[in-house]
């Protein structure tokens, strides 16, 4: 297989991994620590990830508990959660911050499904762009007489087959997340 196709596959693999990461941040009715990924706390004069300033646990299926290693960090953690766009209100009892995950309404579930579909389409576009870039590189190689016309057509077919494969992975992950979101 051509180096161009292998490079394209690497880009597509990264896109699928990034997509799965984005899906894990979409809140369902259950508690998940992935919701808190990307939240930075202003700790000791610098921004630190939330999971580096305390212990994150899920004591109940619809609650996340955050116990900071330094109790003086409670206000900073609370502020960081409120500033993030996760839509949860922290409850501070002086030792632990609790995040209650509310039940999703039917309307909110449908909105989340729409959001998941939009994210999926964005990543499908990224995969198609990787294919387009690879094919342009192959056409340039043919023009520079580095590969033959037969090789060009073979590699284009390979690129399309790989693209179909990665788009299918995106579709499967999307269907799985939709089912999870719509589950009551």
Number of C-alpha atoms within 10 A of each C-alpha: 8 13 9 18 22 14 13 24 20 13 17 25 15 13 21 22 13 13 20 17 13 15 20 16 16 17 18 24 18 18 20 20 15 14 18 17 14 13 19 21 23 18 16 8 7 8 12 15 15 22 18 13 21 19 13 18 15 16 11 12 12 16 17 23 21 23 21 20 13 10 13 12 19 22 15 14 25 18 14 18 21 14 12 13 9 14 11 15 14 20 13 16 9 11 15 17 21 22 19 18 20 13 13 18 12 12 9 14 21 15 13 20 21 13 15 22 17 12 17 22 16 14 20 24 14 16 25 20 16 22 24 17 13 22 22 14 14 24 19 14 15 16 12 10 10 12 14 15 15 10 14 17 14 13 19 20 13 16 24 16 12 19 22 15 13 21 21 13 16 23 16 12 18 21 15 11 21 21 12 15 23 17 11 12
